C-alpha cells in the first residue's frame, strides 16, 4: 500500500470506496472506542496486515474538526517510534483509517513478563519515547495524552522497539495567538498547568514523560488518591516523593532526571532536547541492578490488566497471526508510606475540566482484603470528552 497517497477527494486526503471489504478482509475486532472500532484486516492485493480504525460518519457529526486534526497530525509524521497512518478510505457511511499494525503488546505487560529488568532498560525505553516526542515537537505537534497505555511494542520480539499511538488529543501549534487551553488528557498524567486551566505548551508532554519514567522505576504512579479532587491537588502542587524502600536502589541520576521533567513551573521544566542530553539518557549513570521483582510486583498491583482494550488487542493479533501462519513474517505523599495503593487496569482520556468534584465520589470503587492494606481502584471506563477548540 502506498503511504500518503496523493488522491484528494473534495480537498481532503481520502480514497472513495463503496465497500471497504473489496479491498480488505476483516478478521476480528481488536478494540472499541467511544466513537469507533479497530479491526484486524488483511489487504487482499498484498496480503499485508493492518489495523483499520472504522469510524461511522454519524458518530462524527459535530466532531469533524477532531478527526480532521488527528488525520492532519498523522499525515505529517513519519518516525520509527510512532504508529503510522498508511492510508485513508471513505465510504458513504464510514471513514477508515488504515494504521500500521503493532502486535507486541503494552509497555507494562511486557515488563511484568520479563525476568530481568534494570534502570538501563528503563532508560532505553524512555529514550525512544523522548526521541519520538522531540520529533513531534520540532514539527509543532503536541501529543497531549502520553501515558503507558499509548506506548506499544512493535512486535513480540524481545528487542522490539516502542511505538507511540493514539493521536486523538494531539494538537498542531498554529499562529502565535493560537494558544492551547483545552483541559484534556488523563488524570494522573496531566501537567499542573493543564489542571489549573492555564494556557500551556509542549512542556505538558515532558511532564507526562516524567510521570511514565517514575512508574517505570518503581511500578506505581507518583500521584494517586481515591478522591479526584485530592488527586488534582497533589498534581497542582507537584507533590510527589521517592518513597523508601521502593526507591532505595534507584540512582540519584534517575531521580534528577525525573525531577527536571516533573518540574511544576513549565518554564523550568526540561525540554525533550534537554532530556536527551541528561546523563541518565545520554551517559552511563543508569544502574544495571535487577529491579524486576519489586517493579513488576507493584505494576501487577497498581496496573492490573483489565478485561477490555481501548485500542489494540495485541493478544488477538498474535493469535490471528499464528492462525494465518504469518507470525514469523512480522518485522523482527501518605498514600504509599506503608504500601502503594492500586490503580485502574486502564486510564481513559478525559476533559478534566468536565469532572465536577461533587461527582467524583460516585465514580470511585474500593476493595480491601482482611490481611493486606486497603487497595483502591480508580474508574477505568470514563468516556473521552473534549471541549473547546484549543
Long-range contacts (C-beta under 8 A, 24 or more apart in sequence): 1-43, 1-46, 1-48, 1-50, 1-86, 1-87, 1-98, 2-87, 3-84, 3-85, 3-86, 3-87, 4-75, 5-87, 9-90, 12-68, 13-71, 13-75, 13-88, 14-88, 14-89, 14-90, 14-95, 15-87, 15-88, 15-89, 15-90, 16-89, 16-90, 16-91, 17-89, 17-90, 17-91, 17-96, 18-91, 18-92, 19-91, 20-52, 20-89, 20-91, 20-94, 20-96, 23-89, 24-50, 24-52, 26-52, 27-320, 28-316, 28-320, 29-313, 29-316, 30-309, 30-311, 30-312, 30-313, 30-316, 30-317, 31-308, 31-309, 31-310, 31-311, 31-312, 31-313, 32-308, 33-310, 33-311, 33-384, 34-383, 34-384, 35-59, 35-60, 35-63, 38-99, 38-311, 38-312, 40-101, 40-316, 40-317, 40-320, 41-98, 42-324, 49-101, 49-321, 49-326, 49-330, 50-86, 50-98, 50-99, 50-100, 50-101, 51-99, 51-100, 51-101, 51-102, 51-312, 51-317, 52-96, 52-97, 52-98, 52-99, 53-96, 53-97, 53-99, 54-94, 54-95, 54-96, 55-94, 55-95, 55-96, 55-97, 56-93, 56-94, 57-93, 57-94, 57-95, 58-93, 60-95, 65-389, 66-168, 66-386, 67-95, 69-170, 69-171, 69-172, 70-167, 70-168, 70-170, 71-97, 72-172, 73-141, 73-167, 73-170, 73-171, 73-172, 74-167, 76-139, 76-141, 76-172, 77-135, 77-136, 77-139, 77-141, 79-132, 79-135, 79-136, 80-161, 81-128, 81-129, 81-131, 81-132, 81-161, 81-162, 81-163, 81-164, 82-132, 82-135, 82-136, 82-163, 82-164, 83-152, 83-163, 83-164, 83-165, 101-317, 101-330, 102-152, 102-153, 102-154, 102-155, 102-163, 102-165, 102-312, 102-314, 103-154, 103-155, 103-156, 103-312, 103-314, 103-317, 103-318, 103-321, 103-330, 104-152, 104-153, 104-154, 104-155, 104-156, 104-157, 104-160, 104-314, 105-152, 105-153, 105-156, 105-314, 105-315, 106-148, 106-149, 106-151, 106-152, 106-153, 106-314, 107-148, 107-151, 107-152, 107-153, 107-162, 108-148, 108-299, 108-303, 109-305, 109-314, 110-153, 111-216, 111-292, 111-295, 111-296, 111-299, 112-296, 112-299, 112-300, 114-292, 114-296, 115-292, 116-290, 116-292, 117-290, 117-291, 117-292, 117-295, 117-296, 118-286, 118-287, 118-288, 118-289, 118-290, 118-291, 118-292, 119-217, 119-250, 119-251, 119-254, 119-280, 119-286, 119-287, 119-288, 119-289, 119-291, 120-286, 120-287, 120-288, 122-213, 122-216, 122-217, 122-254, 122-286, 123-254, 123-280, 123-281, 123-286, 125-162, 125-216, 126-209, 126-212, 126-213, 126-216, 126-281, 127-276, 127-281, 128-161, 128-162, 129-162, 129-164, 129-209, 129-212, 130-209, 130-272, 130-275, 130-276, 130-281, 131-272, 131-276, 132-164, 133-164, 133-205, 133-206, 133-209, 133-272, 134-272, 134-273, 134-275, 134-276, 136-170, 136-205, 137-202, 137-205, 137-271, 137-272, 139-172, 140-172, 140-173, 141-170, 141-171, 141-172, 141-173, 142-170, 142-171, 142-173, 142-180, 142-201, 142-202, 142-204, 142-205, 143-167, 143-169, 143-170, 143-205, 143-208, 144-169, 144-170, 144-171, 144-180, 144-184, 144-185, 144-204, 144-205, 145-169, 145-170, 145-184, 145-185, 145-186, 145-189, 145-208, 145-349, 146-189, 146-205, 146-208, 146-209, 146-212, 147-186, 147-188, 147-189, 147-208, 147-211, 147-212, 147-347, 148-212, 148-215, 148-303, 149-310, 149-311, 149-346, 149-347, 150-311, 151-212, 152-312, 152-314, 153-314, 154-331, 155-330, 155-331, 155-332, 156-318, 157-332, 165-311, 165-312, 166-311, 166-349, 168-349, 168-384, 169-349, 169-386, 171-390, 173-202, 178-390, 179-390, 180-390, 181-388, 181-390, 182-351, 182-353, 182-386, 182-387, 182-388, 182-389, 182-390, 183-351, 183-352, 183-353, 183-354, 183-387, 183-388, 184-349, 184-350, 184-351, 184-352, 184-386, 185-349, 185-350, 185-352, 186-347, 186-348, 186-349, 186-350, 187-228, 187-231, 187-232, 187-347, 187-350, 187-352, 187-355, 187-378, 188-221, 188-223, 188-224, 188-231, 188-235, 188-343, 188-347, 188-378, 189-347, 190-235, 190-352, 191-235, 191-266, 192-235, 192-236, 192-237, 192-238, 192-264, 193-266, 194-352, 195-232, 195-235, 195-236, 195-352, 196-236, 197-353, 200-266, 201-266, 202-271, 202-272, 203-266, 203-267, 203-269, 203-271, 204-266, 205-272, 206-261, 206-269, 206-270, 206-271, 206-272, 206-275, 207-261, 207-262, 207-263, 207-266, 207-269, 209-261, 209-272, 209-275, 210-258, 210-260, 210-261, 210-262, 211-262, 213-254, 213-257, 213-258, 213-261, 214-240, 214-258, 214-262, 215-299, 216-295, 217-247, 217-250, 217-254, 217-258, 217-291, 217-295, 218-243, 218-246, 218-247, 218-250, 218-294, 218-295, 218-298, 218-340, 219-246, 219-294, 219-295, 219-296, 219-297, 219-298, 219-299, 219-301, 219-302, 219-340, 220-246, 220-298, 220-299, 220-301, 220-302, 220-336, 220-340, 220-341, 220-343, 221-302, 221-343, 222-262, 224-335, 224-336, 224-340, 224-341, 224-343, 224-376, 224-378, 225-335, 226-341, 226-364, 226-366, 226-376, 226-378, 227-360, 227-361, 227-364, 228-355, 228-357, 228-360, 228-363, 229-357, 229-360, 232-352, 234-333, 237-264, 238-262, 238-263, 238-264, 239-333, 240-333, 241-333, 241-336, 243-333, 243-336, 243-337, 243-340, 246-294, 246-298, 246-336, 246-340, 249-287, 249-289, 249-291, 249-294, 250-287, 250-291, 251-280, 251-285, 251-286, 251-287, 253-278, 253-279, 253-280, 253-283, 253-285, 253-286, 254-280, 254-285, 254-286, 254-287, 256-280, 257-281, 298-340, 301-340, 301-342, 301-375, 302-340, 302-341, 302-342, 302-343, 303-343, 303-344, 303-345, 304-342, 304-345, 305-345, 306-344, 306-345, 306-346, 306-380, 307-345, 308-346, 308-381, 310-346, 310-348, 338-373, 339-372, 339-373, 341-373, 341-374, 341-375, 341-376, 342-375, 342-376, 342-377, 343-377, 343-378, 344-377, 344-378, 344-379, 344-380, 345-380, 346-380, 346-381, 347-378, 347-380, 348-380, 348-381, 348-382, 348-383, 348-384, 349-384, 350-382, 350-383, 350-384, 350-385, 351-385, 351-386, 351-387, 353-387, 354-385, 354-387
